[in-house]
Amino acid sequence: MLVFTLHLIKINGASKPAEPRGPPPYASLGAGTDDVTYEAWSLQSDKPRVLAVLRQPITGSKLFQGFRAAARASAKAAGGASFAISAASKFEKGKYTNDAVADALKLTAPSVYVQPADGATWAKCKTGRPTETSPEQMQQAITGCVAAAQQTGKAEL
């Protein structure tokens, strides 16, 4: 039997204070206990809206990682957008099931859509192919789409 003991004397380098974790900076649309209805989410804000329509499982999805990072950045910025996710579609018996929110809005998964604050139609955000794009690049693309939606809303006022 071999036993190792580690004595940590000093940690070198800058440290970053821990940020408190709270609820995610986006709403989850659906019929679950913590989920919100699309109608309630769309009426709660006069800011541009960002909707990610994804398929299950989403945990390893680069698009979800980019969406989540853009939502966090927007939550920290003043005058950010309102983010929501709908991920009710999953692969069963050789095909994808229907997502009620996506079907009602005539949106396709997996994609991220942006709507200006004035309530115009949804515009698909060009995030690139997941095999060729990193989550950071997808975050930048989503952030660019939100900025364009904010400019569109201001220009029409």
Secondary structure, DSSP 4 states (H G I P E B T S, - for coil): ------------S---PPPPP-S-SSEEBSSSSS-B-HHHHHHS-SS-EEEEEEES--TT-HHHHHHHHHHHHHHHSTT--EEEEEEEE-EETTEEPP-HHHHHHT--SSEEEEE-TT----EE-----TTT--HHHHHHHHHHHHHHHHHHHHHH-
